[in-house]
Amino acid sequence: MPARIRKAKVEPAAKERLTRDRVVDAALRIMDAEGLDAVSMRRVAREVGVEAMSLYHYVRDKEDLLDGICAHVMREFRYPDEDRPWVEVARDGAREWRRVLRDHPNVIALWADRQRPMTDLESLMPMEFALRVIERAGIEPREGVLVFNVLGGYIMGVVMMEVGAMFSAGTSGTTKVGLDAVHSKLPDQGFAHLLPADRMPCIVAALPHMAACDPDEQFEFGLELLLAGIQARAGAAA
């Protein structure tokens, strides 16, 4: 009778140790892919392979989880070299902020819905950077806040149009009203000959350029207008 062959017991691969960073990363992935409404303790727990109650060892509650997402996104900002004229630093900083928001456009809705200030010191450093650059332009602190809000509003508005993220806080899906969607609602060049050119000469003349509008060119054009305005304002104040 042949000897029985004992099979080696194969242990399952050890699970990656759960940490707060892993929990927040999972929540951010869900928000990026499925929208803000999809982020729940149960959904995040399923993503990392644990029971929902286990998450409370790493985050206090959903509010703490959402705070973690905000902080995570802010920490992705890559700081430009500041050893240059302020306008060059400001230009690169604006481009970098656009990149971060394009990577995580749903965070705009999250910020709009937050009721408490951000307290993570590291995540506040991009704001410190922006205000420091504005101060270097010769803008005093009170007006510097206005400049900061104008620049930030411009960048967020462009991103919301670019990615079609003009949605209200808490919306799970993205309503497509980006630049392509806006242009699709306008008369196209094929329809232009039906427009009364004597009554709408500006629209008829603009239609070819609307169709060919490049998002990067549009962003850079608006950014240069803002920076030139800041320079002129700072010069006048001086």
Helices and strands as residue ranges (DSSP letters): H 20-34, G 36-38, H 41-48, G 52-57, H 62-74, H 86-103, H 107-113, G 122-124, H 125-136, H 141-162, H 179-184, H 189-192, H 201-211, H 215-237
